Amino acid sequence: MRDGSQRRKWVGLCVAAGIGLVLAGCDYWPPALQTQIEQLRSEVQAATAERAQLQNQLAAITKVKDDLQAQVDELNRLNREKTSVINNLQNSLAVAQERLAKQAKSAPAKASTAKTSPKSSSKVATKAPAKKKATTH
């Protein structure tokens, strides 16, 4: 029994030493493993630097995009304003053309009265060609 109890003590001691080594860790690193670890560390640092650079580029591009979007919004607003001005001018032109057409229709009736009043005929005569010139452009 003495052999059995010594074996148990020896096995128990080995197990305790093994557990102690596992818990304490191993300070020995093979040189190849150390080289790999240093290489991985340098790759991580390079990737981190590249990521920071890409984030800076993304921030700059986002700022440019926001500036361009503001310009597009401003140009859209100006376009709407100019469109409304053009529509108003087209409406005014249509109204002026209608007035001119009415004046031209009523001009033969006024022609008989124009002989008696030369001032009104000169006004109609000078206004009519000016309006026609404006409408041809």
Residue pairs with C-beta under 8 A, 6 or more apart in sequence:
29 37
93 135
96 131
97 135
100 128
100 131
100 132
100 135
103 124
103 127
103 128
104 128
107 124
107 128
110 120
110 121
110 124
111 121
113 120
114 120
114 121
114 124
115 121
